[in-house]
């Protein structure tokens, strides 16, 4: 987000009653909380077919037949997909886009909040719209919609026509990638896992060439080698692409068509790059049901029996945290060391820039708790969102609902 320094880090507690909303409205949907914690919002039903968005007890001016996907934005505002008069559009802080569509979905926002993108259908054609500007070219089918951090957009599109039950045309390949609405030249049998580079100008994706052959394409240039399978590629540099590939029954990490890591694994995916140190981490399995993390092709001592859902680096690359499930319970491991706070659910952790502090929300028996460095520092909430560290790392912002009251707390750590 980048604007945390301007937030109020000095007021210990701010409260907004939300239980009373249930008396004002027919029903109240799940709450969304702004990044700075100053606002809490929900979709509320005000009549049989009339919905509004309520923010801090005040509703947006317009009511709609339907509202979906209320989201807190990086600038601390809110947006939602709204429907009225048989048309969909996006409303941001109550102001509607001018574009009107038959349907919209897959709403995405860049980390800085400057670009809002979503998929649309209009007149039986599909495309993407970014900041109220729809693609000039639309397509008969679309999937895999992706918004880059710089606001460019891409999707898998059907670029060639096909008659009903035309199996031969399907085998030849119907699908391409459209960048900002313009399709690349080549078509493939299948395409998935679109990945932008940091600039938002280059793209890589996984492709299926025929019944058995898979590979990777970068900017529509296909790798020479084919594989038994491919997971999501990522850009190591603007010129170099990493991808997990399956070869000879093992998953391996390749770079630009050549082996990069020496080892093969039963599974290898979720490539995660260190922001500062150049390390490369991945979720791997050495054997069936034995999940762990590999960093630069060396595995952690930790193993779990169910899954590792995600891994996260600190900004300086010194800390790597893994969310994992073992023996039916969720936990967090930080730099190979598992915490002792096994829980029913565990959410996305927050890591301080220097990697010294890790905070995460966990759920146990229906109650939410906040843990920092393997110690619960706040608990028994009915709802909690992801914590945020202050710029100097001395405080943490806690945002949650407790006994019908939204509470914004600043705690010292």
C-alpha positions as CSV (number, residue, x, y, z in Angstrom):
1,X,0.0,0.0,0.0
2,X,2.8,2.4,0.8
3,X,0.8,5.1,2.7
4,X,0.9,3.6,6.2
5,X,3.0,6.5,7.6
6,X,0.0,8.8,7.2
7,X,-2.3,6.6,9.3
8,X,-3.2,7.3,12.9
9,X,-0.8,5.2,15.0
10,X,-1.4,7.2,18.2
11,X,-5.0,6.6,19.1
12,X,-5.2,3.3,21.1
13,X,-8.8,2.5,20.4
14,X,-11.6,3.6,18.0
15,X,-15.0,1.9,18.0
16,X,-18.0,1.8,15.6
17,X,-21.2,-0.1,16.7
18,X,-22.3,-2.5,14.0
19,X,-24.7,-4.8,15.7
20,X,-27.4,-2.0,15.4
21,X,-27.1,-2.3,11.6
22,X,-29.0,-5.6,11.9
23,X,-32.0,-3.7,13.4
24,X,-31.9,-0.9,10.7
25,X,-31.7,-3.3,7.7
26,X,-33.4,-6.5,6.7
27,X,-30.1,-8.2,6.7
28,X,-26.4,-7.4,6.7
29,X,-23.8,-9.3,4.7
30,X,-20.1,-9.9,5.6
31,X,-18.1,-6.9,6.8
32,X,-15.2,-5.4,4.9
33,X,-12.6,-3.2,6.6
34,X,-10.5,-0.5,5.0
35,X,-6.7,-1.0,5.2
36,X,-6.2,1.9,7.6
37,X,-9.0,0.5,9.8
38,X,-10.9,3.8,9.9
39,X,-14.0,2.4,8.0
40,X,-16.1,-0.7,8.2
41,X,-18.6,-1.5,5.4
42,X,-21.2,-4.1,4.4
43,X,-23.8,-4.8,1.7
44,X,-27.2,-4.3,3.4
45,X,-30.7,-5.1,2.2
46,X,-33.1,-2.2,2.6
47,X,-36.1,-3.6,0.8
48,X,-37.3,-6.7,-1.0
49,X,-35.2,-6.1,-4.1
50,X,-33.1,-3.1,-2.9
51,X,-29.5,-3.2,-1.7
52,X,-27.1,-0.5,-0.6
53,X,-23.6,-0.3,0.8
54,X,-23.3,0.9,4.4
55,X,-20.0,2.5,5.5
56,X,-19.6,3.5,9.1
57,X,-23.4,3.6,9.5
58,X,-24.0,5.8,6.4
59,X,-25.4,4.3,3.2
60,X,-24.4,5.1,-0.4
61,X,-27.0,7.3,-2.2
62,X,-28.1,4.7,-4.8
63,X,-29.9,1.5,-4.1
64,X,-29.6,-1.5,-6.5
65,X,-31.4,-4.7,-7.3
66,X,-28.1,-6.7,-6.6
67,X,-24.7,-5.9,-5.2
68,X,-21.8,-8.4,-5.2
69,X,-18.2,-8.4,-4.3
70,X,-17.8,-5.5,-1.9
71,X,-14.1,-4.9,-1.6
72,X,-11.9,-2.6,0.5
73,X,-9.5,-0.7,-1.7
74,X,-5.9,0.3,-1.1
75,X,-6.9,4.0,-0.9
76,X,-9.2,3.1,2.0
77,X,-12.4,3.4,-0.1
78,X,-14.8,0.6,-1.1
79,X,-16.0,-0.7,-4.4
80,X,-18.7,-3.2,-5.4
81,X,-20.3,-4.8,-8.5
82,X,-23.8,-3.4,-8.8
83,X,-26.9,-4.4,-10.9
84,X,-29.9,-2.3,-11.9
85,X,-32.1,-2.1,-14.9
86,X,-30.7,-5.4,-16.3
87,X,-27.2,-3.9,-16.5
88,X,-24.1,-4.4,-14.3
89,X,-21.4,-1.8,-13.6
90,X,-18.8,-1.0,-10.9
91,X,-19.4,1.5,-8.1
92,X,-16.5,3.0,-6.3
93,X,-17.4,4.9,-3.1
94,X,-20.9,5.3,-4.5
95,X,-19.8,6.7,-7.9
96,X,-20.6,4.4,-10.9
97,X,-18.6,3.7,-13.9
98,X,-20.1,4.8,-17.2
99,X,-19.7,1.4,-18.8
100,X,-22.7,-1.0,-18.6
101,X,-22.5,-4.7,-19.2
102,X,-24.7,-7.8,-19.3
103,X,-22.5,-9.4,-16.6
104,X,-19.2,-8.6,-14.8
105,X,-17.0,-10.7,-12.5
106,X,-13.4,-11.4,-11.4
107,X,-12.8,-8.0,-9.9
108,X,-9.1,-7.2,-9.4
109,X,-7.2,-4.2,-8.0
110,X,-3.5,-3.3,-8.3
111,X,-1.5,-3.1,-5.0
112,X,-1.4,0.7,-5.3
113,X,-5.1,1.0,-6.0
114,X,-4.6,3.0,-9.2
115,X,-6.1,0.4,-11.5
116,X,-9.4,-1.5,-11.1
117,X,-10.1,-4.3,-13.6
118,X,-12.8,-6.9,-14.2
119,X,-14.1,-9.3,-16.8
120,X,-17.3,-8.5,-18.7
121,X,-19.8,-10.0,-21.0
122,X,-21.8,-7.8,-23.4
123,X,-23.9,-9.0,-26.4
124,X,-22.6,-12.5,-25.9
125,X,-19.0,-11.3,-26.3
126,X,-16.3,-11.2,-23.6
127,X,-13.5,-8.8,-22.6
128,X,-11.9,-6.9,-19.8
129,X,-12.4,-3.4,-18.6
130,X,-9.8,-1.4,-16.6
131,X,-10.6,1.9,-15.0
132,X,-13.9,2.1,-17.0
133,X,-12.1,1.5,-20.3
134,X,-13.2,-1.8,-22.0
135,X,-11.1,-3.6,-24.5
136,X,-11.7,-2.6,-28.1
137,X,-11.7,-6.3,-29.2
138,X,-14.0,-8.8,-27.6
139,X,-14.2,-12.6,-27.9
140,X,-16.6,-15.5,-27.9
141,X,-14.9,-17.2,-24.9
142,X,-12.5,-15.9,-22.3
143,X,-10.8,-17.3,-19.1
144,X,-7.8,-16.6,-16.9
145,X,-8.3,-12.9,-16.6
146,X,-5.2,-11.2,-15.2
147,X,-4.4,-7.6,-14.1
148,X,-0.7,-6.7,-13.8
149,X,0.6,-4.5,-11.0
150,X,1.0,-1.7,-13.5
151,X,-2.6,-1.9,-14.9
152,X,-2.1,-3.9,-18.1
153,X,-4.6,-6.7,-18.6
154,X,-4.6,-10.1,-20.3
155,X,-6.8,-13.2,-20.6
156,X,-7.0,-16.5,-22.4
157,X,-9.4,-16.0,-25.4
158,X,-10.9,-18.0,-28.2
159,X,-9.1,-16.5,-31.2
160,X,-10.4,-19.0,-33.8
161,X,-14.0,-19.9,-34.7
162,X,-15.3,-23.4,-34.2
163,X,-18.5,-25.0,-35.3
164,X,-20.5,-27.2,-32.9
165,X,-18.8,-30.5,-32.3
166,X,-15.9,-29.6,-34.6
167,X,-13.3,-31.8,-32.9
168,X,-10.6,-31.3,-35.6
169,X,-10.6,-27.5,-35.2
170,X,-10.4,-27.9,-31.4
171,X,-7.4,-30.2,-31.8
172,X,-5.7,-27.6,-34.0
173,X,-5.9,-25.1,-31.2
174,X,-8.5,-22.3,-30.7
175,X,-7.0,-20.3,-27.8
176,X,-4.6,-17.5,-27.7
177,X,-3.6,-14.8,-25.1
178,X,-5.0,-11.3,-25.5
179,X,-2.8,-8.5,-24.1
180,X,-4.9,-5.3,-23.5
181,X,-7.4,-6.9,-25.8
182,X,-5.1,-7.7,-28.7
183,X,-4.5,-11.5,-29.3
184,X,-1.1,-12.9,-30.0
185,X,-0.6,-14.8,-33.3
186,X,-0.3,-18.4,-32.1
187,X,-3.2,-20.5,-31.0
188,X,-3.0,-23.6,-28.7
189,X,-5.1,-26.5,-27.5
190,X,-5.1,-25.1,-23.9
191,X,-3.6,-22.1,-22.1
192,X,-3.5,-21.4,-18.3
193,X,-1.6,-19.6,-15.6
194,X,-0.9,-16.2,-17.2
195,X,2.0,-14.4,-15.5
196,X,3.2,-10.8,-16.0
197,X,6.7,-9.5,-15.3
198,X,7.1,-6.5,-12.9
199,X,6.7,-4.0,-15.7
200,X,3.4,-5.4,-16.9
201,X,4.7,-5.5,-20.5
202,X,5.8,-9.1,-20.8
203,X,3.8,-12.3,-20.3
204,X,4.4,-16.0,-19.8
205,X,2.0,-18.8,-19.7
206,X,1.6,-22.6,-19.7
207,X,0.3,-24.2,-22.9
208,X,-0.8,-27.6,-24.1
209,X,0.3,-28.4,-27.6
210,X,-1.5,-31.7,-28.1
211,X,-2.9,-34.6,-26.1
212,X,0.4,-35.3,-24.3
213,X,2.8,-32.4,-24.8
214,X,2.9,-29.3,-22.5
215,X,5.4,-26.4,-22.5
216,X,5.8,-22.7,-21.7
217,X,5.4,-19.6,-23.9
218,X,6.8,-16.2,-23.3
219,X,5.4,-13.3,-25.3
220,X,4.1,-15.9,-27.7
221,X,7.5,-17.6,-28.2
222,X,7.2,-21.3,-27.3
223,X,10.0,-23.2,-25.5
224,X,11.6,-25.9,-27.7
225,X,11.2,-28.7,-25.1
226,X,7.9,-30.3,-24.2
227,X,6.9,-31.9,-20.9
228,X,4.3,-34.1,-19.2
229,X,2.9,-31.1,-17.4
230,X,3.6,-27.4,-16.5
231,X,2.6,-25.2,-13.5
232,X,2.6,-21.4,-13.4
233,X,5.7,-19.7,-14.8
234,X,7.2,-16.6,-13.2
235,X,9.6,-14.0,-14.4
236,X,13.1,-14.2,-12.7
237,X,14.1,-11.1,-14.7
238,X,12.5,-9.4,-17.7
239,X,14.3,-11.8,-19.9
240,X,14.3,-15.0,-17.9
241,X,11.3,-17.2,-17.0
242,X,11.2,-20.0,-14.4
243,X,8.6,-22.7,-14.5
244,X,7.9,-26.0,-12.8
245,X,7.7,-28.8,-15.4
246,X,7.1,-32.5,-15.2
247,X,9.7,-34.6,-17.0
248,X,10.3,-38.4,-16.7
249,X,7.7,-38.7,-13.9
250,X,9.3,-36.0,-11.7
251,X,8.7,-32.2,-11.3
252,X,11.7,-30.0,-11.9
253,X,12.4,-26.3,-12.0
254,X,13.4,-25.1,-15.5
255,X,14.7,-21.7,-16.6
256,X,14.3,-20.6,-20.2
257,X,13.9,-24.2,-21.6
258,X,16.8,-25.6,-19.6
259,X,17.1,-27.3,-16.2
260,X,17.7,-24.9,-13.3
261,X,17.4,-26.9,-10.1
262,X,19.2,-30.3,-10.2
263,X,16.6,-32.2,-8.1
264,X,13.4,-33.7,-9.2
265,X,10.3,-33.9,-6.9
266,X,7.0,-35.7,-6.7
267,X,5.5,-32.2,-6.8
268,X,6.9,-28.6,-7.2
269,X,4.9,-25.4,-7.6
270,X,4.1,-22.0,-6.2
271,X,7.4,-20.5,-7.1
272,X,8.1,-17.5,-4.8
273,X,11.0,-15.1,-5.4
274,X,12.8,-13.3,-2.6
275,X,12.4,-9.5,-3.0
276,X,16.0,-8.7,-2.0
277,X,18.3,-11.7,-1.8
278,X,17.7,-13.5,-5.1
279,X,16.6,-16.7,-3.3
280,X,14.0,-18.9,-5.0
281,X,11.5,-20.8,-2.9
282,X,8.8,-23.4,-3.9
283,X,6.3,-25.7,-2.3
284,X,7.5,-29.3,-3.0
285,X,6.8,-32.9,-2.1
286,X,9.7,-35.4,-1.8
287,X,7.2,-38.2,-1.8
288,X,3.4,-38.6,-1.7
289,X,1.9,-36.8,1.3
290,X,5.2,-35.3,2.4
291,X,5.0,-31.6,1.8
292,X,7.8,-29.2,2.5
293,X,9.5,-26.0,1.2
294,X,12.6,-25.9,-1.0
295,X,14.8,-22.9,-1.1
296,X,17.4,-22.8,-3.9
297,X,16.8,-26.6,-4.3
298,X,17.4,-27.4,-0.6
299,X,14.4,-28.6,1.3
300,X,13.4,-27.6,4.8
301,X,13.5,-30.1,7.7
302,X,9.7,-29.5,8.1
303,X,7.2,-31.9,6.5
304,X,3.4,-32.0,6.7
305,X,0.9,-34.6,5.6
306,X,-1.9,-32.5,4.0
307,X,-0.7,-29.3,2.2
308,X,1.3,-26.1,2.2
309,X,-1.1,-23.5,0.9
310,X,1.2,-20.5,0.5
311,X,4.7,-19.2,1.2
312,X,5.6,-15.5,1.9
313,X,8.9,-13.6,2.0
314,X,9.6,-10.5,4.1
315,X,10.7,-7.4,2.1
316,X,14.3,-7.9,2.9
317,X,14.2,-11.6,2.1
318,X,15.4,-12.7,5.6
319,X,12.1,-14.3,6.6
320,X,10.1,-17.0,4.8
321,X,6.8,-18.1,6.2
322,X,4.7,-21.1,5.2
323,X,1.1,-21.7,5.9
324,X,0.6,-25.5,6.3
325,X,-1.9,-28.1,7.4
326,X,-0.9,-31.2,9.3
327,X,-3.0,-33.8,11.0
328,X,-6.2,-31.8,10.3
329,X,-5.0,-28.5,11.8
330,X,-3.4,-25.4,10.3
331,X,-0.2,-23.8,11.5
332,X,2.6,-21.4,10.4
333,X,6.3,-22.2,10.0
334,X,8.8,-19.4,9.9
335,X,12.3,-20.1,8.5
336,X,11.7,-23.9,9.0
337,X,10.5,-23.6,12.6
338,X,6.8,-24.5,13.1
339,X,4.7,-22.5,15.6
340,X,2.8,-24.2,18.4
341,X,-0.5,-22.5,17.6
342,X,-2.4,-25.2,15.7
343,X,-5.8,-23.8,14.6
344,X,-8.9,-24.6,12.7
345,X,-8.1,-21.9,10.2
346,X,-5.1,-19.6,9.6
347,X,-5.0,-16.6,7.3
348,X,-2.5,-14.6,5.3
349,X,0.4,-13.6,7.6
350,X,1.9,-10.1,7.9
351,X,5.7,-9.8,8.0
352,X,7.6,-6.8,9.1
353,X,10.0,-5.4,6.5
354,X,13.1,-6.6,8.4
355,X,11.6,-10.1,8.9
356,X,11.8,-9.9,12.7
357,X,8.1,-9.9,13.3
358,X,5.4,-12.2,11.9
359,X,1.7,-11.7,12.7
360,X,-1.2,-13.8,11.7
361,X,-4.9,-14.2,12.4
362,X,-6.0,-17.7,13.4
363,X,-9.4,-19.2,14.2
364,X,-10.1,-21.6,17.0
365,X,-13.6,-22.9,17.8
366,X,-15.3,-20.1,16.0
367,X,-13.2,-17.3,17.7
368,X,-10.5,-15.2,16.1
369,X,-7.1,-14.5,17.6
370,X,-4.0,-12.5,16.7
371,X,-0.6,-14.2,17.1
372,X,2.7,-12.4,16.8
373,X,5.9,-14.5,16.8
374,X,4.1,-17.6,18.0
375,X,2.4,-15.8,20.9
376,X,-1.3,-14.8,21.0
377,X,-1.6,-11.1,21.9
378,X,-5.3,-10.5,21.2
379,X,-8.2,-12.9,21.1
380,X,-11.9,-13.9,21.3
381,X,-12.9,-11.7,18.4
382,X,-16.0,-12.6,16.3
383,X,-14.0,-11.4,13.2
384,X,-10.5,-10.2,12.5
385,X,-8.7,-8.9,9.4
386,X,-5.1,-9.1,8.5
387,X,-2.9,-7.1,10.9
388,X,-0.5,-4.3,9.7
389,X,2.8,-3.2,11.3
390,X,3.6,0.5,11.7
391,X,6.4,1.8,9.6
392,X,8.8,1.8,12.5
393,X,7.6,-1.8,13.5
394,X,6.9,-0.7,17.1
395,X,3.1,-1.1,16.8
396,X,0.5,-3.2,15.1
397,X,-2.9,-2.3,13.8
398,X,-5.6,-4.7,14.9
399,X,-9.0,-4.6,13.1
400,X,-11.9,-6.7,14.4
401,X,-15.4,-7.1,15.6
402,X,-16.1,-8.0,19.2
403,X,-19.6,-8.3,20.7
404,X,-21.2,-6.3,18.0
405,X,-18.7,-3.5,18.0
406,X,-16.0,-2.9,15.4
407,X,-12.8,-2.0,17.2
408,X,-9.7,-0.5,15.7
409,X,-6.8,-1.0,18.1
410,X,-3.1,0.0,18.2
411,X,-1.0,-2.4,20.1
412,X,2.7,-2.2,21.0
413,X,4.9,-5.1,19.9
